[in-house]
Amino acid sequence: MTESVHEAAAEIVARLELRDKAALITGATFWSTHALDEHGVPELVLTDGPHGVRRQRGSADHLGIHDSLPATCFPTASATGSSWNTELLEEIGRALGAEARWHGVGVLLGPGLNIKRTPLCGRNFEYYSEDPVLSGDLAPAAVTGVQAAGVGACLKHFAANNQETNRMVVSSDVDERTLRELYLTGFERAVTASAPAAVMSSYNRINGVHAAQHPWLLTEVLREEWGFAGLVVSDWGGVPDAVASLAAGLDLEMPGNAGTPGLVVAAVESGRLAVEELDRAAAAVVAAALALGAPSDAAAAGAPLAEPDWDAHHELARRAAVESAVLLTNDGVLPLAGSGPIALVGALAAEPRYQGGGSSRVVPTRLDDLPTELARALADRPGVVRDLRVSASDDVDAALAAADGAGVVVVVLGLTEGDTEGADRTHLDLPVEQLSLLAAVRKAGHRVVAVLTNGGIVLTGQVEQHADAVLEMWLSGQAGSAALADILTGLDDPRGRLAETIPVRLTDTPAYLNFPGTEDAVLYGERLYVGYRGYDATDRDVAHAFGSGLAYTTFGYTDLEVTLPDPGTAAATVSCTVTNTGDRAGSDVVQVYLGEVAPRLDRPVRELVGFAKVRLQPGASQRVSVELGHRDFAFYDVAQGQWIVDPGAFEIAVGPSSRDLPLRATVTLEVPRIGGEITLDSPMSTWLDTPAAFEALMAELHALAKQAGMDVPDVELLRLADSMPFRKLLEMGGVTLDADRETDLLNRANA
Ligand code: GLC
């Protein structure tokens, strides 16, 4: 929003009566704000969702149970997160924005970018990744696209909303360093890179304080540190105390609450709430309405808006599904080579799982049918047998009958429960009846392709043992069946990479012992070690690594080059060459990870700091470069309240996944050490473990011992006092250093 809108809003608010201001900061209806016709302020319509517009006319409801106007249902975020394709996310954003504007929506409530702390979270289908850099680079692309269409985007759910269990009351108890480095970084990257019109506070509490009334979160961090200048809106029904929320930095309570204006007026008149806070919130609502408020209906818009190109959006949804599909295993059975008839079995073959449940639910403009699409693709694929037999049920006998004589059997599996707002899963398994069907088809001796259609990850071990290929399609939207058919037949190829680790078993997941917490609180005991950060820290085997996925071709990585413009500055350029070493076109994602060799505080072994997706023809190569800056090297030092880069060695690793990093280089930064100065009050362990300090310590102890005619205490003896401050040790020895001597010692220790 431009400065002039903010200025106009402030002028309008300055002319309002107290009660009118208080009415502005709570919704007028379930989906809209109050208009101020006499001041030229239109209503502002806010509605879902992240992968499609859920515009309800007439009866509104919270979780999409009632129908909404038809709109394109794109693949959900756990799919598009696997695309690693920022251009695609922006393109989808533009389409979402065009459809939102057509439906009279001013703010689209998405993207959702909460970190996937545990695979059990029911809303993981709506979120991109376990990693904040991937989430924090995809989200701003989506925001930029939506806002290019003249519609506001709204990041959600801010913050640390990583489970559905007790979501409206549970306190996410998380240390500040973990909060900043893992749970806030994605939002920070999105706010600073794309200036979203809005941010939605989450239902949960954070360390005991509701997100909707958390001053540190909404004002100190979001506004003062990150410079956010948009609208802070609550989640629907997520404001326990409207007065406290205004004071903390919330601007708009949704949906409307008739009691709120009276409470706010009373609070201002009693002095419990500064009128400046109310003015700030009211101005934020007015600014958003002036900038984004839409005529209540496109037809009433004077010059009618151009109707979205629904067919083009449908094709975009298909392309998005292809970009997001992750080929987990393939012994060469894919792409189908036409070796005999194809059988397609499984109930989900006819009733695809293409989106999740709850507030993100979209009524699609159309929905592709897999048998139809597969027949179409087989017909379009020269040389492939067109004989397709379908048993669209989980009935084993019917499936075996359809499979009889088939060259390859495609079995469609997926989650028939879970993947919904309001509930978490208790396990990561596919339905028993589906696994039985798969095993029976395998036992009959057929070549098998298993297709997964799920939002949250599922354990794949029992699938892989009965299949020659496993293709993860996620919840792939209304055109997902066309995408699947094109991939199976080789008309297209799978181009996704995992944005979330698939563990071998649920009990391996880092959050396992701290989920879902109690009625009151959930402890983020695993701290920073979520997803691959956790599995790498314990060197645990995983079924499929973060960043991994196969293509219909192969790639080679060569010629790593890391340049430091100035070793005294935390910045580097990382370049390498990636080559398509196979005989088909394909996509790969070059991933750059960074790890500090000997960190001051514990840190993950390595963390994603950049990526680039490439599309290469057979034999073609591309030089890829990723720029690293201060924050890529930094950790958050809570004691000093700032992001710190220490001098020392860092390993840079480059490759196609977090567990396949063929190119490595170590660079040494000579940046000044900030904080952590050694003093006489530092523990002996610091003195003994820091080379310069150890040298200064031993020299001083020798000098003191010589003066006193005593032996120098040996290091092992000093180790016994390793948590004791050096000052205390000197006092115990009756030693006091004069000021000059202390200064000289400390200068040498901190050299
Ligand atoms: C829901 C969701 C949020 C959604 C809002 C409006 O409870 O948490 O994502 O945008 O309410 O439907």
Residues whose N, C-alpha, C, O or C-beta is under 5 A from the ligand:
A	BS01	GLC	D48 H62 L109 D235 W236 S359
